Amino acid sequence: MIAFGPVPSRRLGKSLGVNNIPDKVCSYACIYCQIGRTVRMEVERRPFYEPSFIFGEVRKKVEAAEERGERIDYITFVPDGEPTLDSNLGKEIELLKDLGIPLAVITNSSLIWREDVREELSQLNFVSLKLDAVSEPLWRRIDRPHKSLSLEKILNGMLEFRDGFDGTLVTETMLINLDYGNEFGKLAEFLKELRPDKAYIAIPTRPPAESWVRPADEETINRAFQAFAEVLGDEHVEYLIGYEGNAFAFSGNIEEDLLSITAVHPMREEAVRELLRRANADWDTVEKLLSAGLLIELDYNGRKFYMRSLRSRRKP
């Protein structure tokens, strides 16, 4: 599915997602990724879909949402891989501007060192940059980047982008069950130079690519918050450790909605039940999709999640 939602976003309110990268082409193979293992590791930009096709799919979702009175706060590039690998991204941004809805991207920052990527992202209203580590060994352990990537070039690219961007810039740091040592102090020093509007501290809230990955403990999360707040101020640091809620949109076809949302956004059992209730459908819909192999059930931290069956979730 190219367009999905609107879905509740902890950063963006009600977000209509744009899935401009196939499952799962990425420049990283992050150990905590909610989509699963990277199928194709790439760093060279290339086209994936025709920009006019993406625009048409998004416009249909926008029109359907408007007919049902659904609010859309942002149209967000948040695909099954790294959005900036799409060489048509700039063209897609130009087309989507015509819809009159603010545009956002959630990127892993890996190609921000490229001038063309910085120029394209500068046309957006909201940019979220991944910043999991500034120390090379930890960066490689957590994000497992393509071997050709340079952390130093990425960090410098982020700083260059900040200097030329007048929209909302945020960072997101995912904390898991690792020993961070003195990394938070180093991250804080970089954040001081980057000056994001908000530095988000996140933990995995959905099943990760590697089964051993767990959220960091409260003490670790608090240490990160204190380190970041010391240089940015409390008002510029925020947790992303809660649940975004069950306010998923229903567009008229419950099976299509379940599959399109869960292709990018795994849903808790209670969110699925709420969507079914709004659609006047019952749990047999889920059982049918599970039996057909189109939907899978996952357990994480004592909760059930439902996700569209993707190659990236299949065990090697």
Secondary structure, DSSP 8 states (H G I E B T S, - for coil): --EEEEEEETTTEEEEEE--S-TTEESB--TT-SS-S-SEE--S-B--S-HHHHHHHHHHHHHHHHHTT----EEEE--SS-GGGBTTHHHHHHHHGGG-S-EEEEE-STTTTSHHHHHHHTTSSEEEEE-S-SSHHHHHHHH-B-TT--HHHHHHHHHHHHHT--SEEEEEEE-BSS--TTHHHHHHHHHHHH--SEEEEE---S--SSTT--B--HHHHHHHHHHHHHHH-GGGEEEE-S---S-----S-HHHHHHHHHTTS-EEHHHHHHHHHHTT--THHHHHHHHTTSEEEEEETTEEEEEE--GGGS--
